[in-house]
Amino acid sequence: MAKDKKRNDQISKEKKKKGLGRGLWSVWAVIVVLFATAAVTTRTGSKIALFANNQTSCHCSSSSQDSVKYTGMVEDCCCDYETVDSVNGEVLHPLLQQLVTTPFFRYFKAKLWCDCPFWPDDGMCRLRDCSVCECPENEFPEPFKKPFHIVPSDDLMCQEGKPEATVDRTLDKRAFRGWIETDNPWTNDDETDNGEMTYVNLLLNPERYTGYTGPSARRIWDAVYTENCPKYSSGEICQEKKVLYKLISGLHSSISIHIAADYLLDESTNLWGKNPELMYDRVLRYQDRVRNLYFTFLFVLRAVTKATDYLEQAEYDTGNHEDDLKTVSLMKQLLYNPKLQAACPLPFDEAKLWQGQSGPELKQQIQEQFRNISALMDCVGCEKCRLWGKLQVLGLGTALKILFSVEGQNHAAQSLQLQRNEVIALVNLLNRLSESVKIVHEMGPSIEKIMEKKISDPSALEFSKWRRMWKSVLALW
């Protein structure tokens, strides 16, 4: 009897183990079914995205897919995306980052307080970061205080030129004749008026998020695009109008990237960092905005390379011999870098513009539109935003002046003449664009991958639901 009872107890325990095993397998089966059902639900709930996407493109690795998005020649330029990313990362960005910290390129002269010529200024900035820290008289270089030689307006050649003439891409070898004060025909500010100018240390006033948002900020860009730079239609054949739009769009993209890259994440703790969601919403989700950024970068780079002789001979004098020698050395490295010259000798070909009988008239029209955009910078309600808006628009206006207001060495009386402030703006703009291109190249693919998955995959939004279910299943143990 004792043996029979012991045998029955052992059989009962084995049955319980088997029952528990079957129960555990049942739990796992439920889990598998639940997740399988979720996967089917999310895919069918998103309009069968897998099948629809497979008809147009294959889902390769992220690196392959991303490289296809921006590959080949940059539209209307003479370099491809891969070369731009390579040369920018290896050569341009490191050099420019050093250049803009030198005393010569660190100080920018601007009119920070001007009346808006279009509407009353109603911009209210929320943050103290909106204000600009101006330089005291004894901080900026002593040579900057010396008066310039002013060029009379009647000494300047007419900007129209000959409509059928081929543009000579070179400039006078005896380029630099000293810093002068002459007005830029592409910008609104009278650069010869020093009465209301103030020097600003750009390193103390970085381009970043300032809290300047709302109707006032939107009105600026609305006026830029709607009234002065409307987006061209797909059938637009006027190359010059396309160029103007792409330049402004590229600049806008760069500004948005810098705001997102240096963003106030938590005002209560003064925590700054990157805002990838904002970068995606403003720029990365729109391929044309990224392409226009690359275009603007190459356009400005072409202006710098075209003015090589002038920029090499320029006097980068701040009163500090050691710093000035470093600035000259860095400029020569930028202008004569063999990797840049071999990879992208002609970033943009300006000779194809302003051709035909309507060329001079069209140039005056677009020049007036850009001047209006320049004037709109006085309507920016945030002081620091106004500073960087003025600097970068002046830099773009300087690039336009170099490429389209000087015909070359065959026209000796029309030799290039730049103000010191124009050169400072030009190099700082190129650095801003270079940094934006680098950010897009390095961070863009990962940000796009995360954001697009978040948008297209509803299961990502239901993660907390499945996590709670998983916890309840574990509780059965």
HUURSUL-V534751 format. One record per backbone hydrogen bond with DSSP energy under -1.0 kcal/mol. NH is the residue of the N-H (numbers start at 1). CO is the residue of the C=O. If there is no record, write none. Layout:
nh = {NH;NH}
co = {CO;CO}
This chain:
nh = {5;6;7;8;9;10;11;12;13;14;15;16;17;18;19;20;21;22;23;24;25;26;27;28;29;30;31;32;33;34;35;36;37;38;39;40;41;42;43;44;45;47;48;52;53;54;56;57;60;65;66;67;68;69;70;74;77;78;81;84;85;86;87;88;89;90;91;92;93;95;96;97;98;99;100;101;102;106;108;110;130;131;135;139;145;146;149;151;155;156;165;175;181;187;191;193;198;200;202;209;213;218;219;220;221;222;223;224;225;226;227;229;236;239;242;243;244;245;246;247;248;249;250;251;252;253;254;255;256;257;258;259;260;261;262;263;265;265;266;271;273;275;279;280;281;282;283;284;285;286;290;291;292;293;294;295;296;297;298;299;300;301;302;303;304;305;306;307;308;311;312;313;314;317;324;325;326;327;328;329;330;331;332;333;334;335;336;341;342;343;344;353;359;362;363;364;365;366;367;368;369;370;371;372;373;374;375;376;377;378;379;384;386;387;388;389;390;391;392;393;394;395;396;397;398;399;400;401;402;403;404;405;411;414;415;423;424;425;426;427;428;429;430;431;432;433;434;435;436;437;438;439;440;441;442;443;444;447;448;449;450;451;452;453;454;455;456;457;460;466;467;468;469;470;471;472;473;474;475;476;477}
co = {1;2;3;4;5;6;7;8;9;10;11;12;13;14;15;16;17;18;19;20;21;22;23;24;25;26;27;28;29;30;31;32;33;34;35;36;37;38;39;40;41;44;43;48;49;50;53;53;58;61;62;63;64;65;66;79;74;347;72;80;81;82;83;84;85;86;87;87;88;91;92;93;94;95;96;98;99;102;200;198;127;128;199;136;142;143;179;181;152;153;162;173;149;184;189;190;110;108;106;262;211;214;215;216;217;218;219;220;221;222;223;224;233;237;238;239;240;241;242;243;244;245;246;247;248;249;250;251;252;253;254;255;256;257;258;273;263;271;271;266;263;260;275;276;277;278;279;279;280;283;286;287;288;289;290;291;292;293;294;295;296;297;298;299;300;301;302;303;305;307;308;309;310;315;320;321;322;323;324;325;326;327;328;329;330;331;332;337;338;339;340;350;356;358;359;360;361;362;363;364;365;366;367;368;369;370;371;372;374;375;376;130;382;383;384;385;386;387;388;389;390;391;392;393;394;395;396;397;398;399;400;401;408;411;412;419;420;421;422;423;424;425;426;427;428;429;430;431;432;433;434;435;436;437;438;439;440;443;444;445;446;447;448;449;450;451;452;453;457;462;463;464;465;466;467;468;469;470;471;473;474}
